């Protein structure tokens, strides 16, 4: 089995892809690539059983409805005196589910950035085009993760749920802590073999490391009960348009168990 992880950015320069090959009881990081454009992502996805993309696959339904109503000149029926009214538009159902699940499992809530109200919106625009490219290449995309080859993942939540020591490793200032995060993953997942070139890239790029985490999360999504899924009718309805973050439900070792 092959899984691919994509740490998606608005531009290719900040985008990384990791490919992991799975066998009985072991896995190998066979390739890590930075500066990845859409063509590279589609090419990697062609040979994978599951692709984990670190980016929201859709926008909140209430936000889309709000923008559509504004464009049409329809009266916007919101209570602008209520401070929380904007938050009710910019958080997806899966974002709220992620907050609740991570707090329950770890005691600390992991809060996804909003694709409707943060700089993540630029990445979301690229992701929408990428999903169209994947579908055109006969790589099925189901935003809820119920079928198809693509699943939305969230490395920050994976770190918390897997109990990894990986904090503040982003950017140039976090380079030393990035190395510590990789060492922590290697210690916890001794069954994961690292290609020397791939490890060297990861130690220089937090995007590459996040892509590895995304590929691991993609593996969890291939296992029975390995990730959270939308359960209620409301969650299922929203997940098909907004996307659904597949959060690991088991330990790292379950990926090869």
Secondary structure, DSSP 8 states (H G I E B T S, - for coil): -EEEEEE--SSGGG-EEEEEEEETTEEEEEEEEES--HHHHHHHHHT-SEEEEES-SS--HHHHHHHHHHHHT------TTSGGGTHHHH--HHHHHHHHHHHHHHSS------TTTSTHHHHHHHHHHHHHHHHHTT----TTSSSSSEEE--HHHHHHHTT----S--SGGGHHHHHHHHHHHHHH-TTEEE-HHHHHHHHH-HHHHHHHHHHHHHHHTTSTT-B----SHHHHHHHHHH--B--B-S-GGGGT-
